[in-house]
Amino acid sequence: MEQGGFGSDSGTPPGPIDKSKVLDVKPLRCLVPVFPTPNGMTSTNPQPSPFVCVPPSGPFPPGVSPFYPFLSPNDSGRSAENQEGFGFGTPISPVPLNSFRTPTANGDAGPRRPGRPRSAANGLATDDDDSQHSDQFGSGYSNDVEDTSTGKKRGRPRKSRLSQSDNAGAHPLEVDMDPLLNQLLASFKLAEVDQVKKADGDKELAGRILLVYDLFRRRMTQIEERRGETPGAARRPDLKGANLLMTRGARTNQTKRIGNVPGVEVGDIFFFRMELCLVGLHAPSMAGIDYMSVRLTGDEEPIAVSIVSSGGYDDEGDDGEVLIYTGQGGVQRRDGQMFDQKLERGNLALEKSVHRRNEVRVIRGVVDVQNGGRGKVYIYDGLYRVQESWAEKSKLGNCSIFRYKLLRVPGQPEAFTLWKSLQQWRDGTATRVGVILPDLTSGAESQPVCLVNDVDDEKGPAYFTYIPSLKYSKPFMKSNPSMGCQCLGGCQPGGSCSCVQKNGGYLPFNSIGVLMSYKTLVHECGSACSCPPNCRNRTTQAGPKVRVEVFKTKNRGWGLRSWDPIRGGGFVCEYAGEVIDESRVGEFGNDGDDDYIFDATRMYEPLEATRDYNDESKKAPYPLVISAKKGGNVARFMNHSCSPNVYWQLVVREINNETYYHVAFFAIRHIPPMQELTFDYGMVPPDKADRRRKKCLCGSLNCRGYFY
């Protein structure tokens, strides 16, 4: 073995190594680096410093070249020295590396995406595509949620600022969302949630938290759309909004528990995974299995408390009473690698629950059909027990997975099974019990409206003519006629057309007809506008977008409910009938037959959900009275409730320089299928208090006991 040239400066000639010697070996950090001897110097001369301190922008000594990105190209002023290097000249200020974007095919910098890659875990948060964004997401959010396995928080809270443009082509402006959030929290009495309520909530608190979250998320989405940088792709307001609410302490049911969660009922629906976190139904924002540690005899061991089955794995459970759930991890790697699942964390917790026989909450995720198949609707399907578990090979056959069989606890209300029945009714594979008429509208609406009575022998309501729209005998004249928009492809967010400007510079609706913010008046496009019928600003003109049915209630006559889930802010229908003079209302009240009157001149209990947060104005009486006694649509069957799930919004349309007011109904909160649709009929002014009261049978906790 020949000796290498490790000690070139020692002058020792190369030769064989004497293996009998004991070498003195030192750690690398103790060794002094040896640099090549520069030209013109010998080993006996002092060794110069090999490092030269040079500012990024120069000047540069001989032999040192500038480097990117601290210099910008300057073809006209290159020096000979720079041409030998990188070819850069004019110095620029240093720029953080995270501000550079990856060039796309056309050379432009594409939108930045979140740093955390999306995985295919059971029911992960990336299923929560907002209604108009699909999968186009950008950065700028911080998902500060608690990790159930460590108790630590991930991410850092950021100041809630969004960019906004005043009009097309304007420079982005920073919009501080804190005042809006503070006003929402104060209005709904969530600024300081009691610590006891945070740990263990109730239905009223859970409802307020979800409503504030939905209002705030929709408003952030609307502001992001107005920017115009990436039309239709807001930067995950579902994650950002939930993060800000949890940072402010607006959440409930933080205590882990086995069994049902206070304030959440079997059959409740959610459109975003973060909603499950806010009410404590399922704490992890991405993982499909939530668990807690318990100490029963000796050491602590995990047991499962809830799972989300949303199609990320090959779960089986079409019958609605049995669910074959696949464990998490391993097999679903996006890079194509296959690994065996491990019996740890959530998988271990489900295994322990087999022996403990504890109840496990099950949330099923189904495709959001109303949103074009993008995103999920999460259904709380109630309590299950894990009966057995086993390991098997995946369908691809090259890795092992865990499977768990869960059985639904009997005696619970219908949830997922109801959804399956509704689908069978639509497909015609099952018959709806109690149907009197398959289509009450005789084809006047785009979807049939069946008339159902499975309570008694009544064959239907009193005769009336079905009309899908409002009939005016004399419209309101407009003093200053305005020109219609010229949006041939439909009004767009961030645009500067006249219709958008009438609504304060924002489009009031998203692409699936959800009202994004609340105004005293919503201005829709009229006959003078060039936009097509499917324009987003014509949402209420196309009729009901959900399939509804008129049904016989047990004690309140006929009512209205939907086969489809309805998002908070989702359009239900308008109130059709004949516009009558206010003085004629008494004609109907004298004989007690005023059940089919909508009177906008009444005083309405102020709903915080209908407040315009950019304006101090509240809902006020309007000189609009509609009679649907002789002719109307499905809205005439909506009953009164002191705690309604639907509210009315005044919509204005201009036709031939004349103003037409319409009453449109929107969902206050998410409404599950087959839940009755109700609104508050309002209170009569003091000068009309002689009208007789009617006993209220709504049964809500806030029932006034009567209505008009």
JOSUL-V794887 format. One line per field, one symbol per residue. ss: DSSP state (H for helix, E for strand, L for the rest). psi: psi as a letter, one per 20 degrees, with the letter a starting at -180 (. if undefined). A space follows every 50 residues. Layout:
ss->???
psi->???
This chain:
ss->LELLLLLLLLLLLLLELLLLLLLLLLLHHHLLLLLLLLLLLLLLLLLLLL LLLLLLLLLLLLLLLLLLLLEEELHHHLLHHHHHLLLEEEELLLLLHHHL LLELLLLLELLLLLLLLLLLLLLLHHHLLLLLLLLLLLLLLLLLEELLLL LLEELLLLLLEEEELLLLLLLLEEEELHHHHHHHHHHLLLLLLLHHHHHL LLHHHHHHHHHHHHHHHHHHHHHHHHHLLLLLLLLLHHHHHHHHHHHLLL LLLLLLLLLLLLLLLLLLEELLHHHHHHLLLLLLLLLLEEEEEELLLLLL EEEEEEEEELLLLLLELLLLLEEEEELLLLLLLLLLLLLLLLLLHHHHHH HHHHHHLLEEEEEEEEELHHHLLLLEEEEEEEEEEEEEEEEEELLLLLLE EEEEEEEELLLLLLLHHHHHHHHHHHHLLLLLLLEEELLLLLLLLLLLLE EELLLLLLLLLLLLEELLLEELLLLEELLLLLLLLLLLLLLLLLLLLHHH HHLLLLLLELLLLEELLLLLLEELLLLLLLLLLLLHHHHHHHLLLLLEEE EELLLLLEEEEELLLELLLEEEEELLEEEELHHHHHHHHHLLLLLLEEEL LLELLLLHHHLLLLLLLLLLLLLLEEELLLEELHHHHLEELLLLLEEEEE EEEEELLEEEEEEEEEELLLELLLLELEELLLELLHHHLLLLLEELLLLL LLLLLEEL
psi->pqprlhmhiijpqqaqpoiiqoqopqqhiiqpqpqqprpjqriiqpprpi qpopqhjaqprpipqrqqkiqqqnhhkqrhghhidikqfpqrqqpqhiiq qpqahjiqprqqrqhpqprkqokrhiilprhjhcjoqrajqonnqpohhi jrqprppqpnpqqqphrpirqpqppoigggghgghghjljhnpqhghhgo arhgghggghggggggghggggghhhgjgnpjnqmmhgggghghghhijm rrlhpqqpaqppipqpiqqqiphhhhghjjhogpigqipqrqpqoggdrq qqqqhqqpojjhrmqplhiiippopprqrehkphjiqpqqqqmrdhghgh ghhghikqqpppppprpnhhkkjpaqpppojbprqogrqrqrqrhijjqq rqqpppppprjqqqehhghhgghhggijiqpppjpgphohikjhrhqqoq ppokgajpirrqqrpopirqpphorppphnqqqrrknhjqpqqirkrhhg hhkjjqphqaikjpohrpqhqporqahiqiqrhjqhkkgiijrpiqprqp qprhjkbqaprqhqqpqpiqpfrroqbpprqhiihhhhhhjjlkhlpooi irpppophijqoijqiqrpqqqmopppkghpabhhijprqqimrjqrqpp ppqpoljqpppqoqpqpgrporqjpppqrpirqqrhikiiqqqqppkhjr hkpiirr.
